[in-house]
Amino acid sequence: MNQINRITFNSEVMGGKPCIRGLRVTVGMIVGLLGSGKTNQEILEAYPYLEEEDVRQALTYAAWRVRKSKSL
């Protein structure tokens, strides 16, 4: 989890859901866009304040959460 430093949690932003750098962009939104077929480039064009590393870390975080939930 050390390589995930762009994912933030704030109860006053998006109800405390994991977000990208405190922005109102959730990890779930990024993963959902990728799952619906959007490319990294399309996401970055639609949200110019995001960076490629934000998308990578959103996926890394989501994968970590899945692995963590399976070990419970």
N, C-alpha and C positions, 0 to 999 in steps of 0.2 A: 504494500500500500504506500510505500515511501514515494514512489514516482507519481502519485496522484496528489498534486498540490493546487490544482485549479478548481476542484470541486468544493463548494462551500455549502454550509447549512446555516440558515438564519430563519427563526420562526416567523419573522416579519416579512420574509421574501418568499413568495410562492408556498406559503404554509409550511415552511421548513423542509420542503423537498430538496434533494441535492441539485444544486444549480452550478452553472459555469461562472466562476469568478464573481459571485454575488449579483450577477445579472439576473434578469427575469427569464432566463433560458434554462430549462431543466434538463437533466441527464435524460429523462424519459422522452422529452421532445426530440432530442438529438437522435437517440436510438430509434424512436418511431419514424423519423424522417429517413434514416438509413434503411430501416426495415421496409419502408414503402417504396424503396428503389431510388431515392435521391442519392446523388454522389456527394462526396466531401466538397467538391468544387461548387456544386449547386447550393449546398447549405451555406458555404462561405459567401457566395454571391448574394444569397437572400438575407443573410445576417452579417453584414460587413464588419461588425464589431467583434465577431468571433475570429479565432485563429485556428489553424490546422491542429495545433496541440490541444486546443479545447475539445475538438471532436475526438481525437485519439484518447484523451483522458476520460471522456464520457463513456466510450466503449470499454476502456480498461476498468473503470469503476463498475459498470454494469456487469461485466464478466466476473469481477471479484464478488459482487453481491450474489450472483447466481451460485458460484462455488461455495460461498459462505452459507447460504440457505440450505444447500444440499448436505452440509456437514452437521446441521443441527439435529 
